[in-house]
Structure formats: structure tokens, C-alpha cells
Amino acid sequence: MKESNSSKYALSLFSSAGIGELGVKACGIDILLSNELLKERCMLYHENYPNTESICGDIWTLQNKIIEEWKNKNVGNPFLVYATPPCQGMSFNSIGRIQYEIRMGKRPKEDPRNRLIIPTMEITKKLQPQWILLENVPDMQLTVIRTEDNEYKNIIEYIKEKLGYGYVGKAEVVNCADYGIPQTRTRLITIFTKSEKGKAYLNKYSTFLPNRTHSQNGEKGLQKWVTLKEAIGNLPSLSAEKGKNESKDISWHIVPIMKAEKFWWVKNTPYNETAYNNQCIECGYKETPRHGMFMKDGIHQSKKDTPIYCAKCGALLPRPSMIDKETGLRRRIKGFDSAYRRMVWELPSPTLTQNFQYEASDKKLHPEQNRTLSIYEALKLQTITDFDYKLSVNNKPISRNLCCQIIGESIPPRLIKLICSNILAIEKGELL
């Protein structure tokens, strides 16, 4: 039997760079084995979890090896299987693009990433963990997959069926802001257990989630949501200009340099506004029609006729526009009015994606400064800075691109810590 200060052992699947596992580890649960497809993420994972055996490669071909390696640990069944399957095939942010590509014949109707739950369940069935914790986007609960028997089933129902009657559990949508995290990130948390104490707890409370600690306006005696101002309002100022885009004192407090034209759009964008609504800076006219959206065939679309020239003097407005290669004429850049939009201090941050450093990303302009979010600010908003985590491999910093990817893909580890702490309290009988 493996010797450890902990008697609780976990298997991590789709580990990426191990951001969520920070919360698992903080609760005293040892992660003995992990699996991740991409090599650069495996390397970063190993840097942060040197005592965890990492199996790098495709879970479809490695599922038997994962099972064997776990059994070779001689620690019995896992206490926890923690799995975060890729969400791109389910994510609401990508549905429109996916549907478009399907219509254009550029993408098959079935996203194979959604079927990764199949090997996940095969591993779980054979290792019989006490607890299973799955995390994904809310749309996971609406996703239908093609099973190994070529039947189409709702993914949550498929999980229940594969686990069998020995397990109980459910899937629930949580808003990270309700747990003191300065971000309105919604995630689907799916928890199953075969623990007798867990079964008794679910029967009594109908949830495995910890009690909310915050609400938007402090309803029900809870604390108010943590705002963007509270989270990052005291950090040094930056600007998306050369020589002004990086802090000398705070690692990763850095933003991309904008091209001059984009900087012009951003500089003239007021608080809580989008550059698409900017008015004339030449004559001061404020009534040129604003941008917006409409519904067509049940799909949100942006207005097609939003002006880019002042309705009074004809001057070019500081609105996103470009020279059309075919006509040689300037036209508006396509996009919704959530793009090139400043965030607001009084609310938590909107959901971070891996594109949070793109000025066109959804509500990612700094409330006051002429820039996007810095990487360090994103780390804080994801609560990664609450934990000891290296963004380097062999003392060499990882690329900014990889850093943005793992931040945007991850769940705030503070939420995972709260969930795992609740699970441990259930196991100790402290909450019954």
C-alpha cells in the first residue's frame, strides 16, 4: 500500500495543466495518476505535480493502461475520479460557429469530443471510485451522444446508466460568483457517489454542492458578489501601447500591444460601452445610430446597417471598420455589440475564455484603461493566484498563448476546493 499523509487518492482525467486539481490537492487529496492528451500541458502538469504519475496521450487508446497503472499503485479503489472532458463540442460560445460549419460541410454533424465520456465511464466502472466529480459547460446536460452501441442518448442519462444503481448523484449548474469568485462563470458540476454517507446526504439535502456564500445583491443574508473593482482595481495601470503594456513589478501583468487603429477605437470607447457605438470626435455629434442585434430564425444576428461615418459631418467614426479587399471601400467589421466593450467595475468579470486578450472578445476591455485584461488579472479572476502554481517548465516561462488557453479552459480552483471540502465533510459525517 502506498504510504502518504493522505488516505484519499484521486485519478484525474483530461487533466490539462492541472488548474482544477489545485483545489483537489488543497483539500489533502493526493492525485496519484493523471491523463492528458497534449504534450505541452503534460509537461506543465508534471512541473506542478512532480509526484503524480502522468500518462500523456489519447484516452481512447490508453484507457486500459490507465486502469492497469492505477491498480499497480496498490491503493485500492480511488476515493475520487476528477474528470474535465473537453467542452468545445458543447460550449455555447462555439455553437453558432459549429452550426455554420456543419451547414457549409466543413464539419461532421457529430463532434467526437463529446464521445470522450465513453472511455471516461469505462475507466470509472472498472475502478469503482467512491466519488466522481465531472466539470463542464452547462450545455453538457443538453448534449446527446452516440454510444458504443450506436444509440443516441443524453450524456447525463448515459452516465447514470453506465454507473448503475450502486451510484447516486446529479448534475447541477453553478455560478462561480455565488461562491465569492469575481467572475460570473457558469459550470455544470456532476457528482456521483457510492458512499453510504453520500447517499444519506443526497437523500436529505438533494445536492452535493456546498451552500452558496454570495448573491448578486446580498439577498438571503449572503455576501454580495465580489466585483471586478474589488478583485483587480488596485493593480498598476497599463496601456496597449509599446513600452506601457507590461508591469515591471508583477509577473504576467502584461497585455498585447494594439495596432494604432484599434487603439483609436478603444481610446474613444466610454465606460460600459462598446466601440461600435462610438460617436463623432470631429464635430461632437452624438446621435449617429447605435449598433445592436435582432433575431432571425431563432438566431441572434447583429445589425447590418450600423454606420461608420458621422450622420452630421461625414467623418469616420472610431468604430471597428476595415477596407474591403474586393470593393476597396471601408466597411464595418462584423460583430455583436458585446465585442470591443468595456467591462464594469460594479459587477464580477464576465466568463473568461482563452480569447480574453483579444479586444474583440466578449466584454473584455478594461473598464477605464485602454487595453484588454492582463494575464495576471485573468489569473486572479480565476482564483489561480490563491494557490502555488508555476507557469514555467524547467525554469522557462510558458508562452502567453498557452497561458491564455489554460486560463480560459479551466474552472476556478477555489470552487473545486469548496466542492471537495464539502465531499470530505460528508464523508466525515459532519454535515448529516
N, C-alpha and C positions, 0 to 999 in steps of 0.2 A: 504493500500500500504506500502511495506517495506521501511523504512527510511534508507538512505545511502548517503554518499558523492558522490556516482556514480549513474547515471541514466541508466547505461548499465549493464545488468546482463547476466551471462553466465551459461550454463549447460555443464558439462564435462562428457564424456562417455569414458570408457576404460582408466580411469584416472591414473592407475598405482600408482606411488608415487608422481605424480604432478610436474614433471620436466618441461614439456612444459608449464604448467599453470603459471609458474613463469613469462613467457613473457606476458601472458594474463593479469595477475594481475598487472604487472609493467606499463601497459597502463591505469590503472584505471578502468578496467572492473571487476566487482565483480562476483566471481564464487559462486553461491548460492547453487548449488547441483552437486554432483558427483556420479559416479558409477564405482566400480572396483570389479573384481571377487575375488582376492586373499587377505586374511585377513591381512597378514603382510604388504602388500602395502597400504591397507586401513588405518592401524594404523599409518604408516609413513606419509600418506597424511593428516590425521587428526592432526598430530603433527605440520605440516607446514601450514595447513589451518584450524585452530580451529573454525573459524566462518562459514565454509562451511558444510552443511549437507551432510554426506556421506552415500550412500546406498551400502552396501557390499554384493556381491553375483552375480549370473548369470543373465545377461541382458535378456536372453530368458524368464526367469520366473518372472523377476522384471520390465519388461517394463511398465506394467500398473501402478505399484506403483511409478515408476519414473515420469510418466505423472501426476499422482494424486498429488504427493508431490510438483511438480513444480507449479501446479495450486493452491495448498494451500498456496504458497508463496504470492499470490495476487499481482504479479508484472507485469501481462500481459505476452505477448509473450517474449521469450528470445531474447536478442539482438544477442547472439551468441551461437551456439552449436559447441563445440570443441570436436572432436572425433578422437581417435587414435586406431583403431582396431588392434588386434594382427597381426604382419606381418610374422610370421614364416611360414605360409602356402603359402606366396607369395615371400618370400625373396630369392634372387638369391643365397645367401650363403648356403641355405639349399636345393636348387632344386635337386642337384645331389644325396644327401642322401635320399631325399623324393622319387625320381625316383627309386633308388636302392631298397628301402624298399617296394615300390609298386610291383616291379618285383619279389621280394622274397616272396610276400604275407604277409608281415609284417605290411602293412599299406593299408587302403582303398584308392581307386582312388580319392575319394572326401575328401578334407580337410575341416572339419566342421567349422574351424576357419574363413575360407573365407566367410561363410554364415552369419557371425555376422553383416554384413552390413544390413541384413533384419530387425532385431529389431531396429537397429540404424535409419533406414529410417521410420519405423513405429512411433517411438517416435518423430522424426523430423517433419513428416507430421502432427501429431496431435498438436504439439506445435507451428508450423509455426514461426520459428525464422527469424529475419531479415537477419542474416548471418550464413553460415555454413562453418566451416573450418575442413577439414579432412586431416590427415597426414599419410603417409605410404611409403613403399618402391616403387621405380619406377615400379617394375613388377606388381603392383596393376592394372595399366592401361591395362595390357595384361591378367588379370585374368578373367576366366569365372566361374560363379557360377550357381548352381541350385536354381531357385527361389522358392517361396512358391507355385507357380503353376506348379512346376516340369518342367519348361522350363530352358534352358541353355542360359545365356546372359552375355555379357561383363559387368563387375562390374560398370564401369563408365556410360555405357548406362543405366544400371539398375537404378542407382542413378538419372539420368536425368528423366527417365520415372516415377519414384515414386514421385519426387518432382513436376512434372507437369510444365505447361507453365508459371506459376507465378514466377518461379525462372530462373535466368540465371547464367552461370558460366562455368568453365572449369577446367581441371586437367593439371598441368604443373610440369615438373621435374626441380628441382633447385639443384645447387651445393653450399653447405654451404660456401665453400671457396670464392665464388663470393660475399659474404656479410661480409667479414672480419673475418670469423670464421676459426681458424687454423686447418681445417680438410676438406678433400675432400669427405665429406659425401653427397651423392645424395639422395634426398627425393622427393616423389610425393606430391605436395600440391594441394588439390582440394578445390576450393572455389565457393560457390553459394550464391546468394542473391536475395531477392525480393524487396530490396530498390530501389526506383526510381533513386536516385543519383548513386547507384551502377550500375544500368542498363545503365545509361548515360555514366558512366566512362568506362565500359567494351566496349560499342559501339565505344568509341573514341580511347581507348588505347589497346584493345584486351587482357588485362591482369589485374589481381588484385594484382599482385606482385609488391613490391617496386623496384625501379631501382637498378641495381647492383652497388656496390661501389668498387669492386675489380675485377681484372682479373689476369691470371697467370703471365703475363709479363708486366702488366701495359698498355695493349692495350686500345685504345679509350680514353686516358686520365684518366683512372681509376687507383686506387692504386694497387700495386702488392699484390698478395696473402700473407697473414700473414704466415710466415714459422714456422716450428717446433722450430727452434732456437729462434725466437722472442718470442714464447709462453712459452717455458719451459727451455730454455737454461741456465738460471741463477739460477736454483734450486740446492740445495745441492746434492752432489754425493751420490749414493747408490750402493750397490753391492748385488747380490743374494746369500750372504753368511751370516751365523748366526752372529749376532752382528753388521752387516753392512747394514742390509736391511730396516732400519727404521730411519727416522729423528726424533730427539728429539724436534725440534722447529716447525715443520709444521705437523699439524694433517693430517692423511691419506696419508702422503708421505711415503708409505710403499710398498714393493714388496715381493713376495713369495721367500722363500729360495729354490734354485735349488739343486737337487741331484748332487753329485760330477761329475758324468759322463756328465750330461747335461751342467754343468758349464764349463767343459773342452771343449765341443763343442763350447759354446758361447764365451768363453775367446779367442779362436783362430779364431773367425769369424771377418774378416776385415770390414771396413766401407762400407756400401751399398752392402753387400754381404750376402749370405746365408751359414749356416754351412754345407749344402750339397756340397758346392764347396771347402771346406777347403782342403788345401794341406798338405804335409808331414812335420811334425815338427821334425822328426828324421834326415832325410838326406837333407831336404830342397828342394826336387824335386817339381817343380811347374806345371807339365804337366799331372798329372793324370786326366783322362776325367771328365768333369764337369757334373752336373745334368741338367735336362731340361724337356721339355714336348713335346707331339705330339698330333695330332688329330686323332681319330679313331671313325668312325660312327658319326661324328659331335660332339664328346665329348672330352674334354681335358683330357689327361691322362699323368701321369708322367712317365719318363723313368724307365724301369725295370732293367737295367743292370749297373746302376751307381756304380762304385767301392767304396769299403770302405777300401781297402788296397792300399798302395802306389805302383804305377806301376813300381817303380825302386827298392826300398829296401824291399817291402812287409810289412812295418809297418802299424799298424792300424791307419787310419786317424781319426782326430777329426770330423767325420761326424756322423749324427744321425743313430745309429745302435743298435741292441739288439741280445740277444741269443734266437734263435728259440726254443721253447719248444719241438717241435716234432723232429727236427734234431739234436739239441744240438749245431748247428753251428751259428755263428754270421751272421746276415743279415742286410741290410739297412732297416730302418724304412720307411714305405710308406709315401709319401707326395710330394707336389709340391715345387718348389724352392722358393716360396714365404714364406714358413714356415721357422722358425729359421733364419729369415732375419732381418738385421738391417734397421731401418728407416734412412732417410737422413735429415740433418739439413735444406737444402735449399728449401724444399717443405713443405706444410702443412702435418699434420698427415694423413695417410690412415683412412678409415672408422673404427671407434671403434665398436666392438661387445662386448657382455658380456664375451667373452673369451680373452680380451685384456691382461690379466695377465698370459696367457699360452705362454710359449716360442715357441710352435709350431703354434701359431695363426698367421694369415697372416700379415707379416711385422710389428711386434710389439716388436722387440728387440730395446733397446735404441741405438741411433747412435754410442755411444762411450763406455758407461758403460756396465758392464756385468750383465744385468738384463732386465726385461720387463719394460713396463710403470708402474709407481706407480699409485695408486688410485687418489691421488691428481693431478697428471699430467693429468689423464683422465678427472677429473672434470674441469680442466682448458681448455682442448681441446674441451669439450662440452659446455663451457662458463657457467657452473653451478656456478662457483666461482664468477661470476659477480653479483650474486643475494644472498639474505639472505635465506639460506636453511639449515635445520638441518638434519644430518644423524644419528639421535638418536630418541628413543622413551622412554618417561619417564626418560630422562637423561641417558639412557643406549645406547651406540653406537650399531647400527645395525651390522649384520655380514658382513664380507668382501664379502662373496658370494652374498648376497642381494645387496650390494653396487655396485658390478660389473654388476649385472643383470640390475639394474635400469639405470645405466650409459649407458650400451650398447643398451638398448631398447629405449632410449629417443631421442628426437630431441633437438638440441641446443636451449635453451630458448631465446637466443639473436635473432635467426631467427624468432621465433614466435612473439617476441616483435616488430620486424620490420614490419612483416606482419600485425599484429593487429593495429599498429600505422598508417599504410597505409590505412587500412579499416576505422579507425576513421577520418583520414584526408579526405577521400572520403565522409563520412557522413556529415562532416562539410562544404563540398563544396570547400575545399581549393585546390583541385587538378584539378578541371574542368576549 
